[in-house]
């Protein structure tokens, strides 16, 4: 489980199929889009591109 900072939303990382970094269509903010196993999508928006980049890198780092 992971709390998406600034949203109050908790997602189960075991249910995440893909995570993509991009720009939200409506707000034009940097975001991470999670595609979930229940066919829902979760959009996590950031006020700063660097914050988005850091969060995405933390999510995608492999643990050795």
TACORUR-V255812 format. One line per field, one symbol per residue. phi: phi as a letter, one per 20 degrees, with the letter a starting at -180 (. if undefined). burial: 1 if it has 16 or more other C-alpha atoms within 10 Angstrom, else 0. A space follows every 50 residues. Layout:
phi: ???
burial: ???
//
This chain:
phi: .beegndmeddeffeeebcceacfffemefbcddeefemedcddececgf fffffffffefeee
burial: 00000000000000010010111100001111111100000001110000 01101100000000
//
